Amino acid sequence: MNYLITGGAGFIGHHLANRLAAMGHHVRVIDDLSAGDPSMLDERVLFTRGDVLDSPKLWTLLHDIDCVYHLAAKVSLPQSILYPRDYNHVNVGGTVTLMEAMRSVGVSRIVLASSATIYGDQKRQPVDEDAAPQLLTPYAVSKFAAEHYVFTLGVHYGIETVALRIFNAYGPGQSLPPAYPPVVPQVINQVLSGGTVVLYGSGKQTRDYVYIDDVVDALIAAGERQHIDHEVINVGSGVETSVEQLVQEIERVTHRTAHVLRNEQQSGGVARLQADLEKASALLDYEPKVSLQEGLRRTVELDPRFNRFLNASRRRDGESGRTPLSVA
């Protein structure tokens, strides 16, 4: 099979591209490198620098493609509030541009990486795909609009369409920008480096943290399965974890004590979020395999940024005669 992954040098994208390449598929990636890193890609993956608003470049890359994975997007919730036009331009405009290019070239299938932020605050948990959206940020609005554009244009253009609403994905290689970093790598980094972990709100707010290998499993299944046209499907772990519990799990995995500072005046976001996976199980045979503790252990061990802290600790402990740190 021949695949094109937009945003394929990003966190989820490079894991997906490398897995597909290892399976023997031909994989092309387009990424503007605003957040991606092409050095993370397998040498068998064909990388092109560019963005999804460049129609001529898309036309070239889409020839002979069987399925497109559309992951290219701006992803920061707080940033989207400051720059809503940018988020609309890239996340919505880029999606429409891609669909037009797919129509022109004749590509017949797309899997959209959507987001669980579309659900917002839901009283009933776990949340299923029929829950009424609560769009609380421009980012959520842009992903919901992208879903509707994909489905609507898919009908008119004869393109099979699937949208996966991905919950809080984490794992090795996740970017750690100086502003608005994702919570899992941010907490791991702060705990290992001796920094301060800031808990906003009560710290009791929950999220569904899903390890990257499970996300990739779902994406691959969505690209292969038949009879799932026009479906929205949750991808998560199915487990609800509070921010406080996340910090405790990271303490256990790293054998470190977190320096915690609480800021109850600033909102910690929605109160609860947990994925209902019944539809994913039925349509994709999706069953998450990696527990939070195991996923955090893999993240710390496999990510060079975090592993260097552990190696430095082992050297210090060895020199002082103490028992070296174990991550197991």
BELHUTA-V258323 format. One line per field, one symbol per residue. ss: DSSP state (2 for helix, 1 for strand, 0 for the rest). phi: phi as a letter, one per 20 degrees, with the letter a starting at -180 (. if undefined). psi: psi as a letter, one per 40 degrees, with the letter a starting at -180 (. if undefined). A space follows every 50 residues. Layout:
ss->???
phi->???
psi->???
This chain:
ss->01111100002222222222220001111110000002220000011110 00002222222200001111000000222222022222222222222222 22222000111111122220000000100000000002222222222222 22222220011111110111000000000000222222222220011111 00000110111222222222222200000011111000001122222222 22220000111110000000000010022222220000000222222222 2202222222222222222200000000
phi->.dcddemfeeffgfffgfffffeneecdccbemfcecffeegffeedcer ceeeggffgffefmeebddedfaeceffffffcffffffefeffffgfff ffffenedbcdeeebffgfmecfecfedfefffcedcgffffffffgfff fffgffemdfcccdeeeffbqfnffcffdlfffffffgffffenedeede mfnefdbdecfgffffgffffffdfemcgmedcfcbemdecfffffffff fffelcdfedddcffefenffbbbeedgffffedlecgddffffffffff feegfefffffffffffffenefffdef
psi->ihihhifeeacdddddddddddeeihhihhhefdeiheeeiieehhhhhi ieegdddddddehehdhhhgehihehddddddgddddddddddddddddd dddddfhehhhhgaieeddahhdhiihieehhigheiddddddddddddd ddddddefhhhhhhhhagiiiiehigidhfiiddddddddddeeahhhhi adeeiiihhhidddddddddddediifehfihhihaeehhhidddddddd dddefihihhhhgedhieaidihhhheddddddefhhhdhiddddddddd dehddddddddddddddddeeihihhe.
